[in-house]
Amino acid sequence: MYDICVIGGGASGLTAAITAAEAKPGLRIVVLEKKDKPGSKILASGNGRCNMTNTECLNYRETLGFFSSLGVLARIGDEGRIYPYSEEALAVQRGLSDRAAALGIEIRTDWAAAKASKKDAFVVISSKGDSIEARCLLIACGGKAGPKFGTTGDGYAMAKGLGHHVTKLVPALTGVTVRENIKALAGVRARAKVSLIFRGSEIFEESGIVQFSADYISGICVMNLSRFLLIPEGKSLSDGFDDYIMSIDLLPDAADVERLIVEKAQKPGISAGNLLNSIVSAPLAAYIMKFSKGDAKVAAGMLKDLKFKPSGVRGWEYAQVTRGGVELDEINMDNMESELVPGLYFAGEIIDYDGPCGGYNLQNAWETGIRAGRGMADVL
């Protein structure tokens, strides 16, 4: 019989286990990790640099304090993004793993939790039939994004089995597929402003680097846009994105582009094509010339409003986070305990939260892990 069982040895699970062990020494804590080592998704985060948090996050200082106590120092980069000082995700993963070991926390790897129930205590059964009992249970095994790291949505079934409701799950922070043939633009990068239009109204706007691939568009600003690309009620996957338009402004800092292009294109020896090649990359210039049919006015309009019809988002394999999860109304957000089942806790991506790129989702993992760890220690 353990005091605490944590399902998931990732960011939120390790943080919760460490916090609980430090708050009340002597607790018997076990962390169940599906993969062969804990924190594998941490190692891949931020392209291997681990964007830990962001200065725009309300409680980022608490996160920095937590990692400082583990001996992991941090530095602030561009746009408030905070990384380990070494800019290596390994520093974060090792800091968590080493502290857990020092506190006597048992970490069982290659242990895939399949079912959880509660009688007098919580019982967790693995896919191989092994079982563990604990007084408190924390489900912190992530969402469905990035299944190669073990996050295949197992926690949602366990949450439902314990009486909780799960909102609709959608891959988020991923590329957007489009109906247009954009193979000619594959490999093109452009600094631009992207907007998402839904039934004539703009619902998202952000500037940044836009990256074109053979059948999808990405870049941080587009990945953030993907969080808002949802299928409306009453529609299916086949027609659910028909009401959306993605607009790309290739000259977000330039005004009166139409006058500039049209006037210059009227001068001898200057064509709309030559002007476009001096403004955007050759593949983009050729794409715009093709659909504007060489009309300078139409080409100028496309520079400021290059429209694409989304056909969906790239799948779970490519998504960074899951949109949707265990309903927040069923969780006490102060200590992350279930409002339905005493002794049951949630932390990290399994809850119905998703933030933009830039450290917000990892901040949610650390922050909810700390709250859950304190909450469990308080009741034991």
C-alpha positions in Angstrom: 0.0 0.0 0.0 1.5 3.3 -1.1 0.5 6.7 0.2 0.6 8.2 -3.3 0.5 6.7 -6.7 1.2 8.9 -9.7 0.3 7.7 -13.1 2.7 9.4 -15.5 6.4 10.2 -15.0 6.3 13.4 -17.0 6.5 17.1 -16.1 3.5 17.3 -13.9 3.8 13.8 -12.4 7.4 14.2 -11.3 6.8 17.7 -10.0 3.8 16.5 -7.9 5.7 13.6 -6.5 8.7 15.7 -5.5 6.5 18.4 -4.0 4.6 15.9 -1.9 7.8 14.2 -0.7 9.3 17.5 0.3 6.2 18.7 2.1 5.8 15.5 4.1 9.0 13.3 4.4 8.4 9.6 4.8 5.5 9.2 2.4 5.6 6.1 0.2 5.3 7.4 -3.3 5.4 5.5 -6.6 5.4 6.9 -10.1 4.2 4.7 -12.9 5.8 5.5 -16.3 4.8 3.8 -19.5 8.1 4.4 -21.3 11.6 3.1 -20.4 12.6 6.4 -18.7 10.8 9.3 -17.0 10.5 12.7 -18.7 10.9 11.6 -22.3 8.6 14.3 -23.6 10.5 16.9 -21.6 13.6 16.0 -23.5 11.9 16.8 -26.8 10.3 20.0 -25.7 11.4 23.3 -27.2 13.4 21.5 -29.9 15.5 20.0 -27.1 16.0 23.3 -25.2 12.9 23.0 -23.0 11.0 26.2 -22.9 10.2 25.9 -19.2 7.8 28.8 -18.8 7.3 32.4 -19.8 7.5 35.8 -18.0 3.9 36.3 -19.1 2.7 33.4 -17.0 1.2 34.6 -13.8 3.1 32.2 -11.5 6.3 31.8 -13.4 8.4 32.9 -10.4 7.1 29.9 -8.4 8.3 27.6 -11.2 11.8 29.2 -11.2 11.9 28.8 -7.4 11.0 25.2 -7.7 13.7 24.5 -10.3 16.3 26.5 -8.4 15.7 24.2 -5.5 16.6 21.3 -7.8 19.8 23.0 -8.9 18.4 23.9 -12.3 19.1 27.6 -13.1 17.3 29.4 -15.9 17.6 32.3 -18.2 15.1 34.6 -20.1 15.3 34.5 -23.8 13.3 36.3 -26.6 9.6 37.1 -26.0 9.8 36.2 -22.3 10.6 32.5 -23.0 12.5 30.9 -20.1 15.0 28.1 -20.7 17.4 26.2 -18.5 20.7 28.1 -18.4 22.4 25.4 -20.4 19.5 25.5 -23.0 19.5 21.7 -22.8 16.2 19.9 -21.8 18.4 17.2 -20.3 19.2 19.6 -17.4 15.4 19.7 -16.5 14.8 16.0 -16.9 17.9 15.1 -14.8 17.1 17.7 -12.2 13.6 16.1 -11.7 14.8 12.5 -11.9 17.8 13.0 -9.5 15.7 14.8 -6.9 13.0 12.1 -7.0 15.6 9.5 -6.5 17.2 11.4 -3.6 13.8 11.7 -1.9 13.2 7.9 -2.2 10.4 8.2 -4.7 10.0 4.9 -6.5 9.8 5.2 -10.3 8.5 2.1 -12.1 9.3 2.3 -15.9 7.7 0.2 -18.6 4.6 0.2 -16.4 1.5 1.0 -18.5 -1.5 1.8 -16.3 -4.7 0.5 -18.0 -7.4 0.8 -15.4 -8.0 2.6 -12.1 -10.8 2.1 -9.5 -11.5 2.9 -5.9 -12.9 0.8 -3.1 -11.2 1.4 0.3 -8.1 2.5 -1.6 -7.3 3.2 -5.2 -6.3 0.2 -7.3 -4.3 0.7 -10.5 -4.0 -2.2 -12.9 -1.3 -2.4 -15.6 -1.8 -3.7 -19.2 0.1 -6.8 -18.0 -2.2 -7.4 -15.1 0.0 -6.1 -12.3 -1.7 -4.0 -9.6 -0.8 -1.2 -7.1 -2.8 0.2 -4.3 -2.6 3.7 -2.9 -4.4 6.1 -0.6 -4.2 9.0 -3.1 -4.1 8.7 -6.9 -2.8 11.4 -9.2 -3.6 11.0 -12.9 -0.9 12.9 -14.8 -0.2 10.9 -17.9 -0.7 13.7 -20.4 -3.1 13.9 -23.3 -3.0 12.4 -26.8 -0.5 14.7 -28.5 2.9 13.1 -29.3 1.9 9.4 -28.8 5.6 8.3 -29.4 6.3 9.7 -25.9 3.6 7.5 -24.4 0.8 10.1 -24.3 -1.9 8.1 -26.0 -5.0 9.3 -24.1 -5.0 6.4 -21.5 -5.8 8.9 -18.6 -9.1 10.0 -20.2 -10.5 6.5 -20.0 -9.4 6.1 -16.4 -10.9 9.5 -15.5 -14.2 8.5 -17.1 -14.1 5.2 -15.3 -13.9 7.1 -12.0 -16.9 9.2 -12.9 -15.4 12.3 -14.6 -16.4 13.9 -17.9 -13.9 14.7 -20.6 -14.5 17.5 -23.1 -13.9 17.0 -26.9 -10.3 16.3 -27.6 -8.5 18.0 -30.5 -4.8 18.1 -31.6 -3.5 21.6 -31.0 -0.3 23.6 -31.7 0.3 21.8 -35.0 0.4 22.7 -38.7 -2.8 23.5 -40.6 -3.6 21.6 -43.8 -5.1 23.5 -46.7 -7.3 22.7 -49.7 -5.1 24.6 -52.1 -2.2 23.0 -54.0 0.9 24.5 -52.3 3.5 22.0 -53.3 5.4 24.8 -55.2 5.8 26.6 -51.9 7.3 23.7 -50.0 10.3 25.0 -48.0 9.4 28.7 -48.2 9.6 30.7 -45.0 8.2 34.2 -44.7 7.8 36.8 -41.9 4.1 37.6 -41.9 0.9 38.2 -40.0 -1.7 35.4 -40.0 -5.4 35.8 -39.3 -8.2 33.2 -38.9 -11.6 34.3 -40.2 -14.7 32.4 -39.1 -17.9 33.2 -40.9 -16.6 36.7 -41.8 -15.3 37.6 -38.4 -11.6 37.6 -37.4 -11.1 35.3 -34.4 -7.3 35.1 -34.2 -4.3 37.2 -35.3 -0.6 36.8 -34.7 2.7 37.7 -36.5 5.7 35.5 -36.9 7.5 33.2 -39.3 5.2 31.2 -41.6 6.6 28.0 -43.0 5.1 26.3 -46.0 5.3 22.5 -46.7 3.9 20.5 -49.5 0.3 20.2 -48.0 0.3 22.2 -44.8 1.4 25.5 -43.3 3.2 25.9 -40.0 5.3 28.2 -37.9 4.6 29.2 -34.3 2.0 31.8 -35.2 0.1 29.2 -37.4 0.4 26.6 -34.6 -1.1 29.0 -32.2 -3.9 29.7 -34.8 -4.6 25.9 -34.9 -6.0 26.1 -31.3 -8.9 28.0 -32.7 -9.7 25.8 -35.7 -12.5 23.8 -34.3 -15.4 21.9 -36.0 -18.6 23.8 -35.3 -21.6 21.9 -33.7 -23.6 20.0 -36.3 -20.7 19.7 -38.8 -18.4 16.7 -39.5 -14.8 16.3 -40.4 -15.7 16.6 -44.1 -17.3 20.0 -43.9 -16.3 21.3 -40.5 -13.7 23.7 -41.8 -15.7 25.2 -44.6 -16.5 28.3 -42.6 -12.9 29.2 -42.0 -10.4 31.3 -44.0 -6.8 31.7 -43.1 -5.3 35.0 -44.4 -1.6 35.7 -44.6 -0.3 39.3 -44.8 3.1 39.1 -46.3 3.8 42.8 -45.7 2.4 43.4 -42.2 4.5 46.6 -41.7 3.7 48.1 -45.1 0.7 50.3 -45.9 -0.8 51.4 -49.3 0.9 48.4 -51.1 -1.7 48.5 -53.9 -0.8 52.1 -54.9 3.0 51.3 -54.7 2.7 48.2 -56.9 0.3 49.5 -59.4 2.1 52.8 -59.9 5.6 51.2 -60.3 4.2 48.4 -62.6 3.1 51.1 -65.0 6.6 52.4 -65.6 8.5 51.1 -68.7 10.7 48.1 -68.0 9.0 47.3 -64.6 6.5 44.5 -64.3 4.4 43.2 -61.4 6.5 40.0 -61.5 9.8 41.9 -61.1 8.3 43.9 -58.2 7.1 40.7 -56.5 10.5 39.1 -56.8 12.0 42.0 -55.0 9.5 41.7 -52.1 8.9 38.0 -51.5 10.8 34.8 -52.3 10.7 33.5 -55.9 8.2 30.6 -55.2 5.8 33.0 -53.5 6.1 35.6 -56.3 5.4 32.9 -58.9 2.4 31.6 -56.9 0.9 35.1 -56.6 1.6 35.8 -60.3 -0.1 32.6 -61.3 -3.3 33.4 -59.4 -3.3 37.1 -60.1 -2.7 36.4 -63.8 -0.2 39.2 -63.8 -2.7 41.9 -62.7 -0.7 44.3 -60.5 -3.7 45.3 -58.4 -4.8 41.8 -57.7 -1.2 40.8 -56.9 -0.9 43.7 -54.5 -4.1 42.5 -52.8 -2.7 39.0 -52.4 0.5 40.3 -50.8 -1.7 41.7 -48.0 -4.4 39.0 -48.0 -3.1 35.7 -49.3 -6.1 33.4 -48.6 -6.1 29.7 -47.9 -9.0 27.4 -47.1 -8.1 25.1 -44.1 -9.0 21.4 -44.5 -8.0 20.6 -40.9 -5.0 20.3 -38.6 -2.1 17.8 -38.6 -2.8 14.8 -36.4 -1.9 13.7 -32.9 1.6 12.5 -34.0 2.5 16.1 -34.9 0.6 18.1 -32.3 2.4 19.5 -29.3 -0.6 19.6 -26.9 -4.2 18.4 -26.6 -7.1 20.8 -26.6 -9.8 19.5 -24.3 -9.6 17.1 -21.3 -11.1 16.5 -17.8 -13.7 19.2 -17.1 -12.3 21.9 -14.9 -15.6 22.3 -13.1 -15.0 18.8 -11.6 -11.6 19.7 -10.2 -10.7 21.9 -7.2 -8.1 24.0 -8.9 -6.6 25.1 -5.6 -5.3 21.6 -4.9 -6.2 19.7 -8.1 -8.4 17.2 -6.2 -11.4 15.7 -7.8 -14.7 17.2 -6.7 -16.3 13.8 -7.3 -13.8 11.3 -5.9 -12.0 12.1 -2.6 -8.2 11.4 -2.9 -8.2 11.5 -6.7 -6.1 14.3 -8.3 -5.3 15.5 -11.8 -2.3 17.5 -13.1 -0.9 18.6 -16.5 -2.2 18.1 -19.9 -5.0 15.7 -18.9 -7.1 18.6 -17.7 -9.0 20.9 -20.1 -6.3 23.5 -20.6 -4.1 24.4 -23.6 -2.0 27.4 -24.0 0.0 29.0 -26.9 3.6 28.2 -27.8 6.2 29.8 -25.5 6.3 27.8 -22.3 2.6 28.2 -21.3 1.8 24.5 -21.4 4.8 23.4 -19.4 4.0 26.2 -16.9 0.6 24.5 -16.5 2.3 21.2 -15.9 4.7 22.5 -13.2 2.0 24.6 -11.6 -0.7 22.0 -11.4 1.9 19.4 -10.3 3.0 21.6 -7.4 -0.6 22.2 -6.4 -1.5 18.5 -6.6 1.7 17.5 -4.6 0.8 20.0 -1.8 -2.8 18.9 -1.9 -2.0 15.2 -1.5 0.6 15.9 1.3 -2.0 17.9 3.2 -4.5 15.1 3.4 -2.0 12.3 4.3 
